[in-house]
């Protein structure tokens, strides 16, 4: 048993602050442990009572017979430090601090919290909380909690396979109660409160190692640790997270274009998507995903077949397939031939397959149609949608679906649009058959998309190789950055600094006779708006342009003019550092970067093929392929550039924001036309 797993495996639990007074929080855990049949040792701690609820009590946890696997601290905030000292002295390895009055109350509470955590760590004691409701492990009936959920007259207490971990105790146990109401069966519910020591992600990682767990669900308020996220994703267990704070601008926005576009929330979305962790937006969606996580059936692809008794449900399902990034299977020709022999003439054999309400008089339609879809190699997931079927008709449909699932092993999700009173036993029968059920096609397809998200194969990033290009100085100019880019094998325009007007004439000739002149002024990121860029400069106009740009207070860069025929496409490419690590951003760029806002984000390092995947996921990806008669550009070169940029910055110190905008992608090759270095807002604030 690890320290954290004591939350669900503890063989002895001390309740510090135990009370016999009705309604007292210190009484509830004792009530629950006794009521639900906890088999381990219960150790109430109260210096004024030799016995509580018939259980011998002790003045201190130090006086209780050891070992003590888990301590539940339920005393006022000012007494918690003493309780922690006692736990350390008694050799307790894990304590749940239910008490409030810490970081959630302000600076003084935060100081007290830090002192207690430091004291605990020095003594080898891990802390859950403070300000949390505790934890429940159903299999071993470990109820180290005061949640009112377990004080209800009738609470289902059948151990399940889902694990819920929440920073918010009230929300976590509230979600658990809704899960129970919907027929889901949690096996573990843990709240972590202020996450002062053990975090919600650490608990999820620990639960991922429990063989019986089939799905991990979490509610987070703090920015998650990327290392723990990666370990969680690598566990092989499906994970769904509800992370609050989507509407906040983000505390780490960068001063460059890239930072302005890559908000913390977008970065987290990209990180979770890359790791195969599902992000949901509310409790309903979390529970819908939980339902599909109860089954051990996994798809091998994202192609969906819909079989329905209602044309309307089929249309809604088809819409939802596309909306959630799935694919409606075209079905094999032999499948359509077989379905033509089964489905009534007024039905439909093209996916969605509409077997019509005739199924009420001929229940075999479901069996026969499902057999065809199960055998079709173009089908990875089946969604069965039916409406307002009652009693025996639903039972027949459930039996057919259950038989099909057993035959083919493919996941089958059910959209049953109709009130429970039409078929009171249907939810139980579907659950027992391992068939996730939803009230609408859209919700079934959202769950199917989540199932594919956690099932699809992923290529892990290569281990970072030793960096070959050192990081730039804090005030690195465009020419200095382009030198680093060129050393990393990234194409930049031919050019150099012109010392004076006469030298500018010579430089223009060196780069081909027509050039771009730029003002190189430290801190000037947006040169175009400041009048610091002149395109199409010739030897005749070079002296006047050089004089005007030099007047801006810096040097003048002369570069060859790239893509004079206008066949290329402009991208923005950049990297900035976040709490999750360095993030690469790429998308349609140029002067309208913020207006178009068509970018994708990836955590570094990139996995093989990830650069191409980022570009293909842009809304404007078709522009790269040659939309509206334009020449297609070299997407392979653009993707290669993304990987080279990722390798270039891997050893750069945190706090930078590299902005390459525009990057011109040509019919052959890709060239970085402009490069700037900024710093994240937090870095600037610390200067």
N, C-alpha and C positions, 0 to 999 in steps of 0.2 A: 504494500500500500504506500503510495507516494503521499507527500504532505497534503497536496490539494485534493487527492481522491478521498481523503477522510470525509469530505462533504457528503459522499454517498456510501462510504465503506466503513465509517467509524464504528468501532466496537465499544466505545465508551465516550459519553458526551457529558461535559460539565456545563451547567447553566449558571453563570455568575450573575447574581441579581435575581435568583429564583424567588418566587413569592407564592403564597397561598391565597392572597387577596383576590376575590373575584374581579375580573376585568383587568387586572394588572398585566402588563406586557410580559413580565417575568414569570407569569403563570402559564401563558399559552403554550410555550414549547413543551413544558412538562405534561400539560393536558394532552397535547397531540402525540407525544411519544408513548404515553400510556394508552391512549384511546386506540391508536392504530397498530399497537402491538410491536413496538421496537424491542428487539431481542437482546440488545447490548446493555451495558451498565449505564444507568442514569445517575448523575452526580449533581444534585442541587447544591449551590453554594450561597449560604446566607448566614452571617455570623450571629443572627438573633433567633434562629429557628433550628432545633435539632432534627426536625422532620418536616417535610413538605409533601402534602398529598400522599402520605403514607410511605414516602421514600426517605431514607436517612439523608440528612443534609450536613454540610461541613462549613466551618467558619471561613475557610479559604480553599482555593483549588490546590494549594500546597498540602492541605490536610487530607485531601481526598485520596483514596487508594488508587495507585497508578497501575499501568500507564493511562494517561488521558489522551485519547486520539484527537478530540475536537472540543474546543471551548466556545461557548456562546456568551459573549459579554453584553449584558443588558443593564448597565448602570449609567448614571449621569456622566456627561462628558468629562467633568473634572475628576471623576473617580476611575476613568478608563486607564490612565497611566499606571495607577497602582495595580489594577487587574492584570495589565500586561506584564508588569514586573513579576507578579505571582505566577503567571503562566510560564514565563521564562524559567523561573525557579523550579517549577514543577515538571519541566521538560516537555511541555505541550508544544507540538509542532505547527498547529494551525488554530487560529482563533477567528471567529466571526464577530466583528464589532457592530452590533445593531444600533448602538447609540448614535444620536445626531449631535450637532453642535461643533462641527469641524469645518473643513474647507468650504462647505456649502453656505457657511454663515459669514465669510469675510476673512480679512487678513489675520485676525487673532486666532480664529478657528483653524485656518490653514497652518499657522505656526505650530499650534498644538498638535495638529495631525502629523506634521513633519517630525516633530519630536517623538511622538509615539511610534511612528514607523521606524525611525532610526534606532530607537530603543529595542524594538522587536527584532529588527534585522541583526543587530549586534548579539542578540540572545538566541538566534536560530529559530525565531518564531515567524511564520508567515501570517499575513493579515488579509482577511476578506472584509471589505468595507473601508472606513466606517460608513454609517448612514445607510445601512442596507437591511433588508427584511429577512435575509438568511437563505437557506437552501433546503431542498428536499431530494432524497434519493428513494425512489419508490420501492425498488426491489428489496432493499434492506430496511425499509421503513425508517430511514433517518430523516426526522423532521426537526431540523435545527432552524426553526422559523417561528415568527409570531404572526404570519399572514392570516387574516380572517377567513381566507378560503377554506382552511381546514377546520374551522369552527362551525361551518354550515352543517345542517342536520344530515344531509345526504351528499357525500362527495365520492364520485367514482375513484377507487384507489387500486386500479388494475395496472401493474407495471407495463409501460410501453417501451418504444424504441426511439423516441424523439427526445432530444436534449434542448432545453430552453435556457439561455443565459442572458441576463439583462442587467445593465447598470442601474436602471430604475426598478426597484423592487415592486412598487405598486403596479407598474405597467407590465412587468414580467409575470407576476402572479395573476394579474388581470387577463393577460393573454393566455396563460395556462388554463384559467377557468373557462374562457371562450373555446379553447381547444377541447376541453372535456365536454362542453355542451355540444360541440359539433361531432363528437364521437372519436376525436383523436385521443391518443394515449401517450402523454409525456412520461418518460421514465426518470428524468432529471430536470429540476427547476432550480436555478441558482441566480441570486441577485448579488451584485458586487459593489453597489453604491458608488462611493467616491473613487474607486479603483486606486486607492492610495498605495497599495503594494501589489497584490495579485490582481491582474486585470481580467476583464470579461473574456478577452481573447485567449489569455493563458488557460482559463478554465475550459473554454471550448477546445483548445488544443489537447488538454488532458482528457477530456471526454471523447475526443476522436480516437483515442487508443482503447476505448472500451469496446470489445467485440460486438456487444448487443446493440450499440448505437447505429441506427440507419440514417439519421439526419440530424444536423446541427443547426440551431436557429439562434440568432443573437440580436439584441438591441444595444447599440453603442451611441454614446454621446461624445466621447473623446476621439481624437484622431488615432486610428489604430497603428500599431507598430508593424512596419512592413516585414520585418524578419519573422515575427509570430504569424502574420498573415500567410507568408509563404509556407511556413511549416504546416499550418492548418490546411492550406490548399493541397499540400503534398501528402496529406494523410489518406487520401482516397475516399474520404467520407463527404457526401454532399453537404454544402454549407449555404445558408441564406442569411443575409444580414440586413437589418433595418437600421440605417445610420441617420440620425436626425441632423438638421442644420443645412438642408439643401439650399435655402434661400440666402445664406450668409455670403458676403462677397469673398471671404477668405482672408486669413491673417497673414498669408505669405505671398500675396500677389507681387509680381515682379514689376520693375519700372519700365521694362521694355515691352514691345508688342507681345512677345511670347508669354510673359507673366500676366499681362492683362487678359489674355484669352484663356490661359490654363488656370482657372480658379481651382481652389482646393477640392471642391466637390466634383468637378470634371476629372481631376486627377484621380480621385478615389474611385470614381466610376471606371476609369480606364484600368486602374490597378486591379480592381475586383474582376472585371471582365477578363483581363489577361490571365488571372489566376484561376478562372473557372468558378468563382464565387458569385452567387446570385445576389443582387441588391434589390430590395423591395421598397415600396413607398409607404406602406401602412400595415397595420396589424392584420386586416383582412387578407391582404396579399401574402403576408408571412404565413398565415395559417393555410391558405390555399397551396402554397409551396410545400408546407409541412406535410400535407396530405399525400402528395405525390412522393415525398421522401420516405413514407412508411413502406412503400413497395420496394422490392429489390430488383425489379425489372428495369433494364436500362436500354435506351435506343442506341443503335449503331450509326444513325444518321438523323437528318432533320426533315425527312420527307413524311408527310402526314396523309393518311387516308381518312375521310369522314364518311361514316355511314349513318343515315338518319331516317326517321319516319316523318320528318317535317321539312318541306322545301325551304321554309323560312329559316329554320335552324341551320340547314346546310349552307345557306348564303352567309349568315352571320359567322359561321365557322370558317368559311373560305376567306372572308374579310380578316378575321382574327389571325389566320395562318400567316398571311402576308405582313400584318401589322407587327407581329412578334418575331419576325425574322426567320420563320420556318418556310417550308416549301410544300406546296400541294402536289402530291405525287401524280404523275401523268398516267399511271397504271400501265401494266404490260398489255399488249394486244390480246393475249390469251385470257387475261383477267376480264377484259371487257366482253370478250366472246362468252365466257362463262356467266358473267353477270346478266348478259342479254337473255340467257335462258332462265334466269331466276327472277329478275326484277319485272314487275308488271309494266306493260307498254307505256302507261302514263307516268311511270317513274323516271329515274335517270341513272344511267350506268357510268357516265363521266363523273369523275371525282369532283364534288361530293356525290356519293351514291345514295339516291333517295329510294328506299324500298317501300315508301308510302305507308299509309295507315292500313294497307292490306295485311300487314303483319298481325293485326288484331285477329283476323280470321285464319291466318296461316303463319303460326309462330316459327315455322321452319325457315322463313325468309331470313331471319336474323342469323341462324346457324349457318345456312348455306352461303350467304353473302360474306360473313366473317371468315369462313373457311377459305374463300377466294382471296380475300385481302391478306390473311395470314400467310398464304403461300406466295404472295406477290413480292418479289425481291426488291421492287422499287418502293415498298412501304416499310417505314421504320417505326411509326407511331400510328395508332388507330384511335380516333375519337368517335365515340358513339353518341349521337344526339337524338333524344326522343322527348316528346312533350305529352303531358296530361294523360299518361297511361296509368291505369289503376290496378290495384290488387293483383289477381293472377297474371295479368298481362305483363306487369312489371317483373313478377317472379320468373316468368318464362324468358324475358329479355335478360335478366341477371344470370340465369342459368346458361344461356347461350354465350354471353360475354365471358363468363367464368370458364366455360369449356374452351373457348377460343384462346384465352390467355394461357391456359395450361398447355394447349397444343403448340402454340408458336413461340411463346416466351417474349413476344413483343409487348411493350407497354400499351395498355388500353385504358383510356380515360373516358369517363362518362359525363355527359352534360344532360342532366335530367331536369327539364324545365316543367315544374309542376309542384303543387303543394304537398307537404309530407302526409297530410290526411288522406290523399288519394292512394297512398301505398305506405302505411306506417312502418312496415318492416323493411322497406327498400334500403334505407341508409345502413342498417345493421347488416343486411345480406350483402350489399356491395362492399362494405368494409371487410367482412369475413372472407369475401372472395378476392380481396386484395385489389379492388378496382376503385381508384380515386374518383370521387363523385363531386360534381359542381352544378350549381343551379342554372348556369348559362354557358353557351359555347365559348364566349370570350374568356371567361375565367378558366375554363378547361384548357384552352389553347395557351393562356399565359402560364399555366402550370406545366404544360407540355414543353414550352420554350425553356422554362427553368430546368426541367429534367434534362433537356438536351445540353443546356449550358454546363451542367455539372458532369455530363457524360462524354462530351466531345473530346477527342484526343488533343493533347497539347504538346508542343515542342518547348522544352525548357531552354532558357538562355545559356549560351556557353559561359564557362567560367571566365571572369575578366582576366585578360592577359596583362603582363606588366606594361605600363604606359610607356610610349616611346616619345611623346611630345609633351613637354612640361606645360603647366598652366600659364596663362598670360599674366602680366602685371595688372594691377587694379585699374590703371588708366590706359590700357592698351588701345592703340588707334586702329583704324581700319587696315592700313598697310601691314601692321604687325600681326593682326588676326589672320589676314590672308596669307601671310608667310607661314603661319602655323597650319592653316588649312592645306596649303600646297604640300607641306612636309608630310601631311597625313594622307596624301594621294587624292585630295579633293581639288577639282578644277576651279581655278579663279582666272579672271581676265589678265592678259599681259599688261603690265603698266609699271609706273614708278612715280616718285615724288619729283615735281619740277621745281627747281630752286628759284627761278625767276621767269620773266616773260619770254626771254630768248630761249631758255631751256625748255619752256612749255612748247614752243614751236618744234624743237628737236624731238621732244617726247611724242608729240602727235604724229610726226613722221615715222617714228620707230614702231608705233602700234598700228600703222596701216593708213594714215592720212585722215581718218575721221575718228574722233575720240569722244570720250566722256571725261569731263573735268569735275572734280569734287573737292569741296572744302573739307579739310581734315582738322576738326576742332574738338579737343577733348570735351566730352559731355554733350556734344550735339548729336543726338540719336536720330532725329527726324530731319535729315538734311534737305529733303525736297521742300518741305513747308518753309524752311528758313532761307530758301533761295540758294542753297549750297550745292546744287547739281546743275550742270549744263550738258545737254546731249547734242551730238552732231557737231562738235567743235572741229574746225579745220585749222590749217596753219595760219590762214589769214585772220581768223577770229581769236586764235589762242591767246595773244598778248592781252587783249581787252578782257577776256573771260578770266584769265589768270589774275589780273589786277583786281577785278571785282571780288573773286573768291578769297584772295589773300587778305582783303580788307575785313573779312569776317573774323580774323584773328588767329589763323592757323596756317598749316601747309596746304599745298594744292596737289592732289593726286591726278595723274593722267592715265587713263586706261583705254584699252581697245573697246570699240563699240560692238557689242555682241548682238546677234540676231537682228540685223538691219532690216530684214524682210518681214519681221513680225510673225514668224512661224511658231515660236515657242510659247510656253505657258509659264506664268510666274507662280512660284510657291513661296511660302514662308516656312522656314525651318529654324527651330531654336531649341535650346535646352535651358531649364532653370531648376534650381534646387527647391525641394519642398520637405515637409516633415516625413513624407514617404520615401524620400530619396530624389535623385536627379530624374527629371521628366523631359522626354523629347516631345515636341509639338511640331506638327507639319500639316499644311493645308494650302488652300488657294491663297496667294499672297499678293504683294504689290501694294499700291497706295490705298486699296479698298479692303485691306485685311480685316479691320474691325467691322466694316459694313457687311462683308460677306459672312464672316464668322463661320467658315467651313473648315474646321481643323479637327485633327484627331490627336490623341495623346497616348503615350506609352511610357511605362517605367523603364529605366535603363538598368542592366544591359538588355538589348533587344535579343529575342530568340531568332534563330534562322527563319527567314521568310516574313518576319514581323513588319519590316519596313514596307514590303509590297502589300501586306494585309491592311496596314494603316491607310495607304493611298487608295486602295480599292474600296475602302469604307467611306470615303468622302462623298458628300452629296454631289459634288461636281466631278466625280471620277470620270464620267463620260467625256468631259472636256479633254482630259489627258489622252483619251482614245481617239480623238479627232472628231468631235461633234460639229454638226452644221457645216460640213465640207472642209473643215480645217485639217491640216496634216496631223496625224498621230505623233505624239512625242515619246521620248525614250523613258518609259516608266521604269524599266529595269535599271537604268542609270540613276534615276531619281531615288529608287529604293536603296541602291548601293550607297549613294551619298548619305542617306539616313543612317545606315549602319556605320559608315566611316566617321560621321559626326559623333555617334554614340561612343565609339572607341576612342576618339580624340579626347573627349572630356572626362573620361572615366577616372582620372587621377586629379582633376581640378578640385580645389578646395570649395567647400559649400559656400553658398551665398551669391554665386554668379548667375547672370542671365545672358546667354549667348543668343544673339538675334541675327539670323541670316535672311534678309528680306530686301530684294527678291532673290530667289534662286531661279534662274532661267533654265527650264527643261526644254531641250531642243529635239528635233527629230533624231539627232544622234548626240547623246551626251547631256550633261547638266552642269551649269556653271553658277558659282556663287557671285552675284553681282555686288552685293553690299553686305557688310559685316559690322556688327556693333556689340559692345560688351557693356552690360549694365549690372545692377546688383538688386537683389530682392529688397523689398521695402523694409523688412526686419533688419537686414544688414545695414542699410543706409541709416536707419533709426539709431543703430548702435554706434555710429561714427561720432 
